[in-house]
Amino acid sequence: MAADLLELPAAVTVRSYRSDWTPTLGLTYAAVVDPSLPLNGERHQSAAWNPLAQDWTGAFPEDITRIRRYAQAGASAQ
């Protein structure tokens, strides 16, 4: 899938992805795409559309609330 990213980062984080690694700066960008488009995962990383109203499991559980707030703010701005 090809999509144009929105101009500004949706989130900026500094995280250690493993306890023995140094922190990493992360920039997360958003894109608006048609959810009927098929997704292709990467090797050992499946891809799926997740409805924001449903909970899901992630490496950083606090991100779920942030993602929902970001999506709501974007919907309100349109």
Stockholm file with secondary structure:
# STOCKHOLM 1.0

chainA/1-78         MAADLLELPAAVTVRSYRSDWTPTLGLTYAAVVDPSLPLNGERHQSAAWNPLAQDWTGAFPEDITRIRRYAQAGASAQ
#=GR chainA/1-78 SS CCCCCCSSCSEEEEECSSTTSCCEEEEECCCCCCTTSCCCCBTTBCCCCCCTTSCCCCSSTTHHHHHHHHHHHHHHHC
#=GC SS_cons        CCCCCCSSCSEEEEECSSTTSCCEEEEECCCCCCTTSCCCCBTTBCCCCCCTTSCCCCSSTTHHHHHHHHHHHHHHHC
//
